[in-house]
Each structure stands twice: as C-alpha cells, then as structure tokens.
Amino acid sequence: MTPFLALVGPTASGKTEAGILVAQALGAEILSIDSMLVYRGMDVGTAKPTAEHRSRVPHHLLDLVDPNEPFSVAAFQAAARTAAADVRRRGRRPLLVGGSGLYFRAVVDDLEFPGTEPAVRRELEREAAAVGAERLHRRLAGSDPAAAGKIEPANVRRTVRALEVASITGRPFSSFAGDWDEYPAERVRVAGIRIPGEILRARIEDRVRRMLEAGWLEEVRRLLDAGFGGWLTATQAIGYVELARHLGDEMALEAAVDRVVVRTRALARRQVAWFRRDPRIRWFDAGEEGASVVAGEVAAYLGAA
C-alpha cells in the first residue's frame, strides 16, 4: 500500500494554508482530519477552509453532517477511507491535514472503533445533564480508571462515549486500546508543525479575535435560531458554547472571549502532547508567520515517500 501523506500540528499553527501549498506542490488532494470540520454551518469558529481555499485544491471530509446529527470516529474512519480510495483512483495522492490526533490515527492505522447505540447514548446524556460532567466522570473512573485517566472530567462527550461502549460491548472502553501503542512506519509519512509556546499562544488569541471580526457571533446566532442550541451547549465545541452563553445573557462577551482563548490554548497543548507520542512524525519548526514558511521543506520531505 502506498503510504498516506500527512501534515499535522496544533490549532492556529497555519496548517490550512501550508497544506494547500504542499498539496499543490505534490499534486495531492486534501483530506481534513479535524473533528469539528465535519459539521455544516460551523465555518468561522472552526477556521474551516474557505471557498477560495477549496478552489485552489480539492478538500474532502468537510460538511458531512448537521451539528445535531450523530457522528463518530468510526463513521469518520469509513468516510475517510472511501475518500482516500476515490482520490487514488483519480491518480492523485491524499494528503491528510489537521490537528485531531484521534482522526489522524483512525485513517492511517488499523484501529478498531466500537459501534454506537443511540438509546444508550441518549440515556447517558440525560444522566450527564442531571448529575453534571464531573460526577459522570467519577462513575467512569470507578469502572474503568484507565479510560477515565485519559479523559478530562469536563469532557462530557468523551465520558459518555466511554460509558456507552462499555454498556453495549460488555468490555471496558480502555480494552479497545490494544493497538494504540503501535506506530507502523509503512502506513504514513508525516510532517509536524512545531511553534514555540509563547508564539502559538499569541497566534491563538489573535485568531480568536479575527474570527469574531469575521462574523463568528452571527454564525452562532444562526445556529441557535436553526434549533441547534441544545447541541451547542451540551458539547465541547470550543467557542460555540461560550458565545451561545453570551447570546443567552449568561456571560459577558469579553469573558466569553477570554474563556475561548484559554480553552483553545489548552486544546493546543493536548494536540502537541498527542502528536509527540508518535515517533513517525518529522518536526518542522515555524515561527510567528506559521506553517506556510516551511511548506517547501514539508513538500520536499513528503514528496520523497
């Protein structure tokens, strides 16, 4: 099998523009590996590639479902493999670009993802709403401490998923992680973007404020008007939760913005920690201008595969 090509790194590192430059150099098409870009109507706040971006290089795995539709990493894995096969049939190469480590590994590695059971999930979501995220997380810790140790107590979505899998399979969620410590080098050639922490923190705050100027608040208002309010406030969609609370008069705008910046920086740290565990990644150092400055080096490295 021809190895996948991939460009990964933390949020706000400039992967979108760099990915386009790399894809153009290699004659590749881009497969997004970002867990939020699959949702329609969530464009500004997810920094989704624009129509102009997509006119330069074909992009795949964007806008797959509405925000309130069920979607899993297993569904993403299937969609990504179909998209990759289609790209290869056209004589092009798929270039994975994004920052979701779980989605990255779902595509490039032969990992097993348990199915879903909507009724079980709904019951767990009702329980989470009734008792709170941290109490539900304590329940998970009591039955599967290995899984709980890898999930933030405030992350309702992942806690619910771990409990759902245990309920429908009779196995602890952590038992499905047997292949996660293996990193077959023949499956992928991957470049990672590395930016000094203080520069990345500044880029994150600047991007959040530019998103607001680009109409993020109006985007959230449209989603609320379309009936997606319950979904937005029940998930961990960074920024959408805070701006929905602001529009509901529960939080001042500046407080919401500050919270978005804090949460986005924490996300970036988790992304960096995730990718550091993968020995297949060759790192390229970028600075204030972001990943675009090393796009030529990345293209040369990936093109040698």
Contacts in CASP RR format, 6 or more apart in sequence:
PFRMAT RR
TARGET T0000
AUTHOR 0000-0000-0000
METHOD contacts of the structure
MODEL  1
MTPFLALVGPTASGKTEAGILVAQALGAEILSIDSMLVYRGMDVGTAKPT
AEHRSRVPHHLLDLVDPNEPFSVAAFQAAARTAAADVRRRGRRPLLVGGS
GLYFRAVVDDLEFPGTEPAVRRELEREAAAVGAERLHRRLAGSDPAAAGK
IEPANVRRTVRALEVASITGRPFSSFAGDWDEYPAERVRVAGIRIPGEIL
RARIEDRVRRMLEAGWLEEVRRLLDAGFGGWLTATQAIGYVELARHLGDE
MALEAAVDRVVVRTRALARRQVAWFRRDPRIRWFDAGEEGASVVAGEVAA
YLGAA
1 186 0 8 1.000
1 187 0 8 1.000
2 88 0 8 1.000
2 93 0 8 1.000
2 305 0 8 1.000
3 186 0 8 1.000
3 187 0 8 1.000
3 188 0 8 1.000
3 189 0 8 1.000
3 305 0 8 1.000
4 84 0 8 1.000
4 94 0 8 1.000
4 96 0 8 1.000
4 107 0 8 1.000
4 108 0 8 1.000
4 187 0 8 1.000
4 188 0 8 1.000
4 189 0 8 1.000
4 190 0 8 1.000
5 26 0 8 1.000
5 28 0 8 1.000
5 93 0 8 1.000
5 94 0 8 1.000
5 95 0 8 1.000
5 96 0 8 1.000
5 188 0 8 1.000
5 189 0 8 1.000
5 190 0 8 1.000
5 302 0 8 1.000
5 303 0 8 1.000
5 305 0 8 1.000
6 33 0 8 1.000
6 95 0 8 1.000
6 96 0 8 1.000
6 97 0 8 1.000
6 104 0 8 1.000
6 108 0 8 1.000
6 188 0 8 1.000
6 189 0 8 1.000
6 190 0 8 1.000
6 191 0 8 1.000
6 302 0 8 1.000
7 15 0 8 1.000
7 18 0 8 1.000
7 19 0 8 1.000
7 22 0 8 1.000
7 95 0 8 1.000
7 96 0 8 1.000
7 97 0 8 1.000
7 98 0 8 1.000
7 190 0 8 1.000
7 191 0 8 1.000
7 192 0 8 1.000
7 193 0 8 1.000
7 291 0 8 1.000
7 298 0 8 1.000
7 302 0 8 1.000
8 15 0 8 1.000
8 33 0 8 1.000
8 96 0 8 1.000
8 97 0 8 1.000
8 98 0 8 1.000
8 99 0 8 1.000
8 101 0 8 1.000
8 104 0 8 1.000
8 190 0 8 1.000
8 191 0 8 1.000
8 192 0 8 1.000
8 193 0 8 1.000
8 275 0 8 1.000
8 281 0 8 1.000
9 15 0 8 1.000
9 98 0 8 1.000
9 99 0 8 1.000
9 192 0 8 1.000
9 193 0 8 1.000
9 194 0 8 1.000
9 271 0 8 1.000
9 272 0 8 1.000
9 275 0 8 1.000
10 99 0 8 1.000
10 193 0 8 1.000
10 195 0 8 1.000
10 200 0 8 1.000
10 267 0 8 1.000
10 268 0 8 1.000
10 269 0 8 1.000
10 271 0 8 1.000
10 272 0 8 1.000
11 47 0 8 1.000
11 99 0 8 1.000
11 204 0 8 1.000
11 264 0 8 1.000
11 267 0 8 1.000
11 268 0 8 1.000
11 271 0 8 1.000
12 47 0 8 1.000
12 200 0 8 1.000
12 203 0 8 1.000
12 204 0 8 1.000
12 207 0 8 1.000
12 264 0 8 1.000
12 268 0 8 1.000
13 193 0 8 1.000
13 195 0 8 1.000
13 200 0 8 1.000
13 203 0 8 1.000
13 286 0 8 1.000
13 290 0 8 1.000
13 291 0 8 1.000
14 193 0 8 1.000
14 286 0 8 1.000
14 290 0 8 1.000
14 291 0 8 1.000
14 292 0 8 1.000
15 97 0 8 1.000
15 98 0 8 1.000
15 99 0 8 1.000
15 193 0 8 1.000
15 291 0 8 1.000
16 47 0 8 1.000
16 49 0 8 1.000
16 53 0 8 1.000
16 97 0 8 1.000
17 53 0 8 1.000
17 291 0 8 1.000
17 292 0 8 1.000
17 295 0 8 1.000
18 193 0 8 1.000
18 290 0 8 1.000
18 291 0 8 1.000
18 292 0 8 1.000
18 294 0 8 1.000
18 295 0 8 1.000
18 298 0 8 1.000
19 30 0 8 1.000
19 57 0 8 1.000
19 95 0 8 1.000
19 97 0 8 1.000
19 291 0 8 1.000
19 295 0 8 1.000
19 298 0 8 1.000
20 30 0 8 1.000
20 49 0 8 1.000
20 53 0 8 1.000
20 56 0 8 1.000
20 57 0 8 1.000
21 292 0 8 1.000
21 295 0 8 1.000
21 296 0 8 1.000
21 299 0 8 1.000
22 28 0 8 1.000
22 95 0 8 1.000
22 295 0 8 1.000
22 296 0 8 1.000
22 298 0 8 1.000
22 299 0 8 1.000
22 302 0 8 1.000
23 29 0 8 1.000
23 30 0 8 1.000
23 57 0 8 1.000
23 95 0 8 1.000
23 97 0 8 1.000
24 56 0 8 1.000
24 57 0 8 1.000
25 295 0 8 1.000
25 296 0 8 1.000
25 299 0 8 1.000
26 93 0 8 1.000
26 95 0 8 1.000
26 299 0 8 1.000
26 302 0 8 1.000
26 303 0 8 1.000
27 92 0 8 1.000
27 93 0 8 1.000
28 57 0 8 1.000
28 87 0 8 1.000
28 92 0 8 1.000
28 93 0 8 1.000
28 94 0 8 1.000
28 95 0 8 1.000
29 57 0 8 1.000
29 58 0 8 1.000
29 59 0 8 1.000
29 60 0 8 1.000
29 87 0 8 1.000
29 92 0 8 1.000
29 93 0 8 1.000
29 94 0 8 1.000
29 95 0 8 1.000
30 49 0 8 1.000
30 57 0 8 1.000
30 58 0 8 1.000
30 59 0 8 1.000
30 60 0 8 1.000
30 94 0 8 1.000
30 95 0 8 1.000
30 96 0 8 1.000
30 97 0 8 1.000
31 59 0 8 1.000
31 60 0 8 1.000
31 61 0 8 1.000
31 80 0 8 1.000
31 83 0 8 1.000
31 84 0 8 1.000
31 87 0 8 1.000
31 94 0 8 1.000
31 95 0 8 1.000
31 96 0 8 1.000
31 97 0 8 1.000
31 107 0 8 1.000
32 49 0 8 1.000
32 59 0 8 1.000
32 60 0 8 1.000
32 61 0 8 1.000
32 62 0 8 1.000
32 97 0 8 1.000
32 98 0 8 1.000
33 61 0 8 1.000
33 80 0 8 1.000
33 96 0 8 1.000
33 97 0 8 1.000
33 98 0 8 1.000
33 99 0 8 1.000
33 100 0 8 1.000
33 101 0 8 1.000
33 103 0 8 1.000
33 104 0 8 1.000
33 107 0 8 1.000
34 46 0 8 1.000
34 98 0 8 1.000
34 99 0 8 1.000
34 100 0 8 1.000
34 103 0 8 1.000
35 76 0 8 1.000
35 100 0 8 1.000
35 102 0 8 1.000
35 103 0 8 1.000
36 42 0 8 1.000
36 46 0 8 1.000
36 237 0 8 1.000
37 46 0 8 1.000
37 48 0 8 1.000
37 49 0 8 1.000
37 61 0 8 1.000
37 62 0 8 1.000
37 63 0 8 1.000
38 61 0 8 1.000
38 62 0 8 1.000
38 63 0 8 1.000
38 64 0 8 1.000
38 65 0 8 1.000
38 71 0 8 1.000
38 76 0 8 1.000
39 46 0 8 1.000
39 63 0 8 1.000
39 64 0 8 1.000
39 65 0 8 1.000
39 66 0 8 1.000
39 67 0 8 1.000
39 71 0 8 1.000
40 63 0 8 1.000
40 64 0 8 1.000
40 65 0 8 1.000
40 66 0 8 1.000
40 67 0 8 1.000
41 63 0 8 1.000
41 67 0 8 1.000
41 219 0 8 1.000
41 222 0 8 1.000
41 223 0 8 1.000
42 48 0 8 1.000
42 67 0 8 1.000
42 219 0 8 1.000
42 223 0 8 1.000
42 237 0 8 1.000
42 240 0 8 1.000
43 219 0 8 1.000
44 211 0 8 1.000
44 214 0 8 1.000
44 215 0 8 1.000
44 216 0 8 1.000
44 219 0 8 1.000
45 211 0 8 1.000
45 216 0 8 1.000
45 219 0 8 1.000
45 239 0 8 1.000
45 240 0 8 1.000
47 207 0 8 1.000
47 211 0 8 1.000
48 62 0 8 1.000
49 59 0 8 1.000
49 62 0 8 1.000
53 59 0 8 1.000
60 83 0 8 1.000
60 87 0 8 1.000
60 94 0 8 1.000
61 76 0 8 1.000
61 79 0 8 1.000
61 80 0 8 1.000
61 83 0 8 1.000
64 71 0 8 1.000
64 76 0 8 1.000
64 79 0 8 1.000
65 71 0 8 1.000
66 228 0 8 1.000
67 223 0 8 1.000
67 228 0 8 1.000
67 231 0 8 1.000
67 232 0 8 1.000
68 227 0 8 1.000
68 228 0 8 1.000
68 230 0 8 1.000
68 231 0 8 1.000
70 116 0 8 1.000
70 118 0 8 1.000
70 121 0 8 1.000
72 113 0 8 1.000
72 115 0 8 1.000
72 116 0 8 1.000
72 161 0 8 1.000
73 102 0 8 1.000
73 103 0 8 1.000
73 106 0 8 1.000
73 113 0 8 1.000
74 106 0 8 1.000
74 113 0 8 1.000
74 114 0 8 1.000
74 115 0 8 1.000
74 116 0 8 1.000
76 103 0 8 1.000
76 106 0 8 1.000
77 106 0 8 1.000
77 107 0 8 1.000
77 111 0 8 1.000
77 113 0 8 1.000
80 103 0 8 1.000
80 106 0 8 1.000
80 107 0 8 1.000
81 107 0 8 1.000
83 94 0 8 1.000
84 94 0 8 1.000
84 107 0 8 1.000
87 93 0 8 1.000
87 94 0 8 1.000
88 94 0 8 1.000
95 302 0 8 1.000
96 104 0 8 1.000
96 107 0 8 1.000
96 108 0 8 1.000
96 188 0 8 1.000
96 190 0 8 1.000
98 104 0 8 1.000
99 271 0 8 1.000
99 275 0 8 1.000
100 271 0 8 1.000
101 271 0 8 1.000
101 274 0 8 1.000
101 275 0 8 1.000
105 111 0 8 1.000
105 180 0 8 1.000
106 113 0 8 1.000
108 187 0 8 1.000
108 188 0 8 1.000
108 190 0 8 1.000
109 179 0 8 1.000
109 182 0 8 1.000
109 183 0 8 1.000
109 184 0 8 1.000
109 187 0 8 1.000
110 179 0 8 1.000
111 179 0 8 1.000
111 180 0 8 1.000
112 176 0 8 1.000
112 179 0 8 1.000
113 176 0 8 1.000
114 165 0 8 1.000
114 168 0 8 1.000
114 169 0 8 1.000
114 176 0 8 1.000
115 165 0 8 1.000
115 168 0 8 1.000
116 164 0 8 1.000
116 168 0 8 1.000
117 164 0 8 1.000
117 167 0 8 1.000
117 168 0 8 1.000
120 164 0 8 1.000
120 167 0 8 1.000
120 168 0 8 1.000
121 160 0 8 1.000
121 161 0 8 1.000
121 164 0 8 1.000
124 136 0 8 1.000
124 160 0 8 1.000
124 163 0 8 1.000
124 164 0 8 1.000
124 167 0 8 1.000
125 156 0 8 1.000
125 160 0 8 1.000
125 234 0 8 1.000
127 136 0 8 1.000
128 136 0 8 1.000
128 156 0 8 1.000
128 159 0 8 1.000
128 160 0 8 1.000
129 234 0 8 1.000
132 156 0 8 1.000
133 153 0 8 1.000
133 154 0 8 1.000
133 155 0 8 1.000
133 156 0 8 1.000
133 159 0 8 1.000
134 153 0 8 1.000
134 154 0 8 1.000
136 156 0 8 1.000
136 159 0 8 1.000
136 160 0 8 1.000
136 163 0 8 1.000
137 148 0 8 1.000
137 151 0 8 1.000
137 153 0 8 1.000
137 155 0 8 1.000
137 159 0 8 1.000
138 153 0 8 1.000
139 163 0 8 1.000
140 147 0 8 1.000
140 148 0 8 1.000
140 151 0 8 1.000
140 159 0 8 1.000
140 162 0 8 1.000
140 163 0 8 1.000
141 148 0 8 1.000
141 149 0 8 1.000
142 148 0 8 1.000
143 166 0 8 1.000
143 172 0 8 1.000
144 162 0 8 1.000
144 166 0 8 1.000
144 172 0 8 1.000
144 173 0 8 1.000
144 174 0 8 1.000
146 172 0 8 1.000
146 174 0 8 1.000
146 177 0 8 1.000
147 162 0 8 1.000
147 172 0 8 1.000
147 173 0 8 1.000
147 174 0 8 1.000
148 159 0 8 1.000
148 162 0 8 1.000
150 174 0 8 1.000
151 158 0 8 1.000
151 159 0 8 1.000
151 162 0 8 1.000
152 158 0 8 1.000
153 159 0 8 1.000
154 236 0 8 1.000
155 236 0 8 1.000
156 234 0 8 1.000
156 235 0 8 1.000
156 236 0 8 1.000
157 235 0 8 1.000
157 236 0 8 1.000
161 173 0 8 1.000
162 173 0 8 1.000
163 173 0 8 1.000
165 171 0 8 1.000
165 173 0 8 1.000
165 176 0 8 1.000
166 172 0 8 1.000
166 173 0 8 1.000
183 278 0 8 1.000
183 279 0 8 1.000
183 280 0 8 1.000
185 280 0 8 1.000
188 280 0 8 1.000
189 280 0 8 1.000
189 301 0 8 1.000
189 302 0 8 1.000
189 303 0 8 1.000
189 304 0 8 1.000
189 305 0 8 1.000
190 278 0 8 1.000
190 280 0 8 1.000
190 281 0 8 1.000
190 282 0 8 1.000
191 281 0 8 1.000
191 282 0 8 1.000
191 283 0 8 1.000
191 284 0 8 1.000
191 298 0 8 1.000
191 301 0 8 1.000
191 302 0 8 1.000
192 275 0 8 1.000
192 281 0 8 1.000
192 282 0 8 1.000
192 283 0 8 1.000
192 284 0 8 1.000
192 298 0 8 1.000
193 283 0 8 1.000
193 284 0 8 1.000
193 286 0 8 1.000
193 290 0 8 1.000
193 291 0 8 1.000
193 294 0 8 1.000
194 283 0 8 1.000
194 284 0 8 1.000
194 285 0 8 1.000
194 286 0 8 1.000
195 203 0 8 1.000
195 285 0 8 1.000
195 286 0 8 1.000
195 287 0 8 1.000
195 290 0 8 1.000
196 287 0 8 1.000
199 287 0 8 1.000
199 288 0 8 1.000
200 265 0 8 1.000
200 268 0 8 1.000
201 265 0 8 1.000
202 288 0 8 1.000
203 288 0 8 1.000
203 290 0 8 1.000
204 261 0 8 1.000
204 264 0 8 1.000
204 265 0 8 1.000
204 268 0 8 1.000
205 261 0 8 1.000
208 257 0 8 1.000
208 260 0 8 1.000
208 261 0 8 1.000
208 264 0 8 1.000
209 257 0 8 1.000
212 257 0 8 1.000
216 239 0 8 1.000
216 243 0 8 1.000
217 243 0 8 1.000
217 246 0 8 1.000
217 247 0 8 1.000
217 253 0 8 1.000
220 232 0 8 1.000
220 240 0 8 1.000
220 243 0 8 1.000
220 244 0 8 1.000
220 247 0 8 1.000
221 247 0 8 1.000
223 229 0 8 1.000
223 232 0 8 1.000
223 240 0 8 1.000
223 244 0 8 1.000
224 232 0 8 1.000
224 244 0 8 1.000
224 247 0 8 1.000
229 244 0 8 1.000
232 240 0 8 1.000
232 241 0 8 1.000
232 244 0 8 1.000
233 241 0 8 1.000
233 244 0 8 1.000
233 245 0 8 1.000
235 241 0 8 1.000
238 260 0 8 1.000
238 263 0 8 1.000
238 264 0 8 1.000
238 267 0 8 1.000
239 256 0 8 1.000
239 259 0 8 1.000
239 260 0 8 1.000
239 263 0 8 1.000
239 264 0 8 1.000
242 251 0 8 1.000
242 256 0 8 1.000
242 257 0 8 1.000
242 259 0 8 1.000
242 260 0 8 1.000
242 263 0 8 1.000
243 256 0 8 1.000
243 260 0 8 1.000
245 251 0 8 1.000
245 256 0 8 1.000
246 252 0 8 1.000
246 253 0 8 1.000
246 255 0 8 1.000
246 256 0 8 1.000
251 259 0 8 1.000
275 281 0 8 1.000
282 301 0 8 1.000
284 291 0 8 1.000
284 294 0 8 1.000
284 297 0 8 1.000
284 298 0 8 1.000
284 301 0 8 1.000
285 294 0 8 1.000
286 292 0 8 1.000
286 293 0 8 1.000
286 294 0 8 1.000
287 293 0 8 1.000
291 298 0 8 1.000
END
